[in-house]
């Protein structure tokens, strides 16, 4: 692995060599969900990006502290400074306590991510669990003349911030004059000094369910403040990576930079990373267009736009086939193609796990169960070995090129052709030599399962399936073909097939 890891930094708008502040330790913060409804696929794609990055950084030797928050207060309808709290609004509609809403949708979030084989973060803090830190941060910003109280609310002062030599808008590339033109607030009707100032503490109306005592009266923290407080508490005043969806660049992440810089006197993040959006048949995914569906609808096939169900691992594979900064378009044709490709990959994974290297000088006869097949005096095919090692290196090169999972997956299929040759007895392990065989087996398993998080999906375990396969052999030898057909039907019901080959009988995933 010669090529170093490069990451596209949204702040500088270019790929940069990844150099942690305190290697081998890496601090990574990702904006988690606001848990007022079921997690949507756009969220899932973002979290998949950083699950993959978490896995890869750990694989190449970094010790990663991955912090992903839960927003359970402060995120208002419309993402601005006015209106109802999203969780409070849902609590009123459902006639439940706000924390019941939080728990219900946090549970759903975790369930979906478990189905997709996500690794849990190192820390998963909540906004309500860090109210003290947020109140202290508001006090600090007021003391530094970067925030002001107005009618029981506290706002971050953009003009004062820029007047201290900073540049609000540098992440999103938006200019203050343009932002002011876009604002629709009427002069004299706002309690803000500047329409662009954003709330770090909001006065709660009497009907507002979620509110706490503060030096400025009863209220609740601004949406942007929680991430600044939680990220710096667990990762330090400046940390390595901050991630999220592109929709969070402005205003959420822009405000985080301003708050963090104002409090600690330094840019809080070295590398900003943003995943791109999802489209459906070329259109933006949107509830109003009727083309938005939830992960559970995707897994069950329970949506008018879906021809069939697509399993969690098929869905994970599909999303990994696109580099995280590119738009990802959902369509039945693309998902069906991913389903077939994923099954081919899993057949290869199953096969290579069963294979054992046997030196060329040892001859083992073929049987119907094992894959211990070799012939004496086999010459190592250096060209094939070189091609396998080239694919291994190319996989790392792709991952090191800003996490290009699309190219990395292509290298798995280059390796898969050699696994299939071994499986079909067109190639014996000894022809690859011990090092070549190990390079193929160990890396294919590691790349697929550990780094990309792709694992086998089936309802029955190996003991049951192998037992049924032994019965199949017995019934076939006894010419009891009715029972043979019954076992074939059993496997088909599990989306599996029996491969009745000349040199062996085995089961595989139906492609």
Secondary structure by P-SEA (a helix, b strand, c coil): ccccccccccccccccccccccccbbbbbbbcccccccccaaaaaaaaaaaaaaaaaaaaccccbbbbbbbccccccccccccccaaaaaaaaacccaaaaaaaaaaaaaaaaaaaccccccbbbbccccaaaaaaaaaaaaaaccccccccbbbbbaaaaaaacccccccccccaaaaaaaccccccccccccccccccbbbbcccccbbbbccccbbbbcaaaaaaaaaaacccccccbbbbcccccccaaaaaaaaaaaacccccccbbbbbbbcccccccccccccccccaaaaaacccccccccccaaaaaaaaaccccccbbbbcaaaaaaaaaaaaaaaaaaaaaaabbbbcccbbbbbccccccccccccccaaaaaaaaaaaaaaaaaaaacccaaaaaaaaaaaaaaaaaaaaacccccccccaaaaaaaaaaaaaaccccccccccccccaaaaaaaaaaaaaaaaacaaaaaaaaaaaaaaacbbbbbccccccccccc
